[in-house]
């Protein structure tokens, strides 16, 4: 987790090649996540569980990485899961967990995703929206691939878009403004509506996370 935070602190733009290289070379990701008690994948899966009583819903794990979220979704009975990530090495690790129906290597936001409109019941983004990683400009593309009445769930570090005491250096004003602008545009154009926003403490290394759940209209 420190690698991602250092990248955020030392850069102000999204460089997909650097991100891909960082995660391709992060061979101890799962072990590092366990060391810092990274609970976000568990919480993300629980949010999906709260929203759906049917277990056969189609879910896109967006920024699936090594498959930690997929494992938690599978543990709760979900099996119709597709993963997409920029790192082929992370996807190779995820494949060995045997919880995904399909894994796709693609950069979210740079180009149209290889999925039809109204394809998924839910898109779940856990730990992917942060400065230098996925831009809020990706959100309209996620709306495109979710069925009307489906949901988009984003779980992200609170400190990146809200000023948190002791973590002021992580707050990114430009990212917060962009996030708010895209959200407002999607609301005004009646593309989605916010169902819930929650704060969860201690989801990674004793840091709080925000969760957003939007319904696609």
Secondary structure, DSSP 8 states (H G I E B T S, - for coil): -HHHHHHHHT-SS--HHHHHHHHHT-TTHHHHHHHTT--HHHHHHHHHHHH-S-TT--EEEET-TTSHHHHHHHHTT---EEEEES-HHHHHHHHTT---SEEEE--BTTB--SS-TT-EEEEEEES-BSTTSB-GGGHHHHHHHEEEEEEEEEEEEGGGTS--TT-GGG--HHHHHHHHHHHHHHHHTTSEEEEEEEEEEEEETTEEEEEEEEEE-
